[in-house]
Amino acid sequence: MTITFDGFTIPIVFLTLVAAYLLKLLLSAKAASDSPKPSKGVRLETLLDPEVRKNHVEFNKKLHKEFPGQPVIPVLGSEPNFYLVHTMEAAMEVTAKSEYFSSNPWVDGRLVALNTMTKTDHDRVLKTVKRFYAASKVKGIYTEIIDRAFAANRPL
């Protein structure tokens, strides 16, 4: 078998291979765009965006449109098993179950507040701190408490 070169065979074969490769890329890109997304949820950056937080009512409406009937939405780009609960019913259900939700941010179970303690610990700590929460003590710093509450709840 003899292979001859007429000056056009190699460039034509090369261009045919390039065209076939580009067609394959185009078809695979279209197939990838038609397939469902591997995971649907809300990006963590979106939840932390000041504009989203400022316009939270509109954001909530958008969530209900994008995730109809889905009370719990995965938060993408965050810790595993991190979810956005965006219906009142789901929020009440989750917060009622300590295996799903805890107000204690410490993994090692450090005591944070009276409401996160066992009754025995609660009673022990309450005896110690009770005198600082007496009406006469609170009355002395009432205006400071009000000022701090308003400062903490000011619009973003």
Order of alpha helices (4+ residues) and beta strands (2+ residues): alpha-beta-alpha-alpha-alpha-beta-beta-alpha-alpha-alpha-alpha
